Amino acid sequence: MEYGAQYRSRNICSHKAYVPGEQPVSGGEAIKLNTNENPYPPSPEIKNAVLGELESLRLYPNPPAYELRDCISTLHGLSAQQVIVGNGSDDILNLCTRCFSDENLKVGMLDPSYSLYEVVASLQGSALIRVPFADDAFSVDPESVIGSGANLFFITSPHAPSGREYSVDCFRQILKEFEGIVVIDEAYADFAEQNALCLLDEFSNLIITRTMSKSYSLAGLRLGYGLSSPEVVSVLDQARDVYNVDRLAQVAASACLKDRVYFEKTRNEIIKERERLVSKLNEWKWETSPSGANFVFARPVNANGATGPAVAKDLFEFLASRRILIRYFPQHERTASHVRISIGNRQDMDILYKRLMEWIHQEQQ
Ligand SMILES: Cc1ncc(COP(=O)(O)O)c(C=O)c1O
């Protein structure tokens, strides 16, 4: 027998895979400002932690990653039963749809947001409800989430791709009335002023997801975690791959979490660079959204004063041809005239500013 398309499951037939930002194979020669990675290396503490674990690689890892869960729960002042760790926070988002959605239990998301929510809902064969934002500033109307009819609702805060933060009051209003599970995806919360951690005590139907890919510089390691009530965590644990976090990831993540000095230092550098980028762009009259993340969402203006999807596309292509990778999102009218620029180190950002000046200058000719 040979493989035939008829062997595919119904969910896979209608499925569209996630499309990540470009990841150059050689890595080195491009300035990567397109997938919100951290420009600094991870904590130097990682080296000894990984080296010390090498000989143990013949053994399976501890399935629930108890020590790492302990470390995370101590950091956030929670119990270890309120923590689940995953192979990146994408793994946790996937577990959420596995456990709390199906053909009858719908998934909701604010549109546009992180497009993986749609992917994990579709793999589960679950209908997706797209709730529009209230305005172009990506404001959330709590009533539109409460009345969405979803059983599982994803909210990104700070929002991607805009960087906008939402208040605890907004979440409290939603959680008080929403009948189902609310996931607040806080992938970028370490760069923000507010987060929803204080609501975990109040609402047992809240799941907060965090990643170590951004603020801890561990995108290549794949480590994320979920925080919720012990009841919800035990449900998620039932669907988790038994060995979803390998030995190296467990010890490396613990070492990085414990190095608070390095974490604060690199995070503050990124926030400083973010503010420098915002003021540069504003000087050129580019509209920017206030960002609580490690990226800035901005509407480019060319030398003729024009904005719009064609201008954003032109800038994206101009920079790509000079091996500076940023992101633009032509699929949605609220994002099509904008670009998203991840925060790099000072040197890379200075090169970016030079190229942006050239782009503006070129437009004048
Ligand atoms: C909003 C959001 N959530 C989750 C993730 C995934 O993070 P991880 O690398 O932990 O899978 C990303 C990655 O870009 C993201 O932008």
The ligand as an SDF file (V2000), in Angstrom:
LIG
                    3D

 16 16  0  0  0  0  0  0  0  0999 V2000
    1.9270   35.9720   22.1370 C   0  0  0  0  0  0  0  0  0  0  0  0
    2.8640   34.8230   22.0910 C   0  0  0  0  0  0  0  0  0  0  0  0
    2.5960   33.7460   22.8320 N   0  0  0  0  0  0  0  0  0  0  0  0
    3.4110   32.6670   22.8170 C   0  0  0  0  0  0  0  0  0  0  0  0
    4.5430   32.6430   22.0300 C   0  0  0  0  0  0  0  0  0  0  0  0
    5.3580   31.3770   21.9730 C   0  0  0  0  0  0  0  0  0  0  0  0
    6.3700   31.3460   22.8440 O   0  0  0  0  0  0  0  0  0  0  0  0
    7.2650   30.0140   23.0320 P   0  0  0  0  0  0  0  0  0  0  0  0
    8.5600   30.3060   22.3650 O   0  0  0  0  0  0  0  0  0  0  0  0
    7.3790   29.8740   24.5030 O   0  0  0  0  0  0  0  0  0  0  0  0
    6.5410   28.8550   22.4300 O   0  0  0  0  0  0  0  0  0  0  0  0
    4.8530   33.7410   21.2470 C   0  0  0  0  0  0  0  0  0  0  0  0
    6.0470   33.6950   20.3870 C   0  0  0  0  0  0  0  0  0  0  0  0
    6.3830   34.5420   19.6350 O   0  0  0  0  0  0  0  0  0  0  0  0
    3.9970   34.8550   21.2700 C   0  0  0  0  0  0  0  0  0  0  0  0
    4.2430   35.9280   20.5100 O   0  0  0  0  0  0  0  0  0  0  0  0
  1  2  1  0
  2  3  1  0
  2 15  2  0
  3  4  2  0
  4  5  1  0
  5  6  1  0
  5 12  2  0
  6  7  1  0
  7  8  1  0
  8  9  2  0
  8 10  1  0
  8 11  1  0
 12 13  1  0
 12 15  1  0
 13 14  2  0
 15 16  1  0
M  END
$$$$
